[in-house]
Every structure is written in C-alpha cells, then in structure tokens.
Amino acid sequence: MIINYLLLGILFMLFIDILVHTWLSKKHPGIIEAYNTLGITERIIMVVLWPICLFVFAKAFWDQYNEKD
C-alpha cells in the first residue's frame, strides 16, 4: 500500500518535471528559472503530499462548480 502511494507520487512528480521542461518552457521561458530552484527536498515533499493536495483541489473545484447563488 505505501509502495503504491510512493510510486504514484514519484510518477506524478516525473509528470510535472516533463510537463514543465517540454511544454511550458516553450510557451513561458521564464518558468524554467523559477522551476530550477526546486531541490530534492521540495520534490520529496511533493511526492509525499500529492494526494492531500489533489483532494483539496478536487473538493474546492467541486464546491465551486456546485455553488448555488
């Protein structure tokens, strides 16, 4: 169970790395300078916290989408 959690986190971080270095760097060259400041500590934190962040994002998106005036 924990191995799956960590592997998904590593794949998620790999996806973010590839996305930033291939797609976003072409459209926004300045983002590479900011992104290159990420160290191993920040990447490990992202691997560990990605499900919590995904849940918070999904909940906020759902609440905003279903907001009644």
Stockholm file with secondary structure:
# STOCKHOLM 1.0

chainA/1-69         MIINYLLLGILFMLFIDILVHTWLSKKHPGIIEAYNTLGITERIIMVVLWPICLFVFAKAFWDQYNEKD
#=GR chainA/1-69 SS CHHHHHHHHHHHHHHHHHIIIIIIHHHCTHHHHHHTTCCHHHHHHHHHHHHHHHHHHHHHHHHHHTCCC
#=GC SS_cons        CHHHHHHHHHHHHHHHHHIIIIIIHHHCTHHHHHHTTCCHHHHHHHHHHHHHHHHHHHHHHHHHHTCCC
//
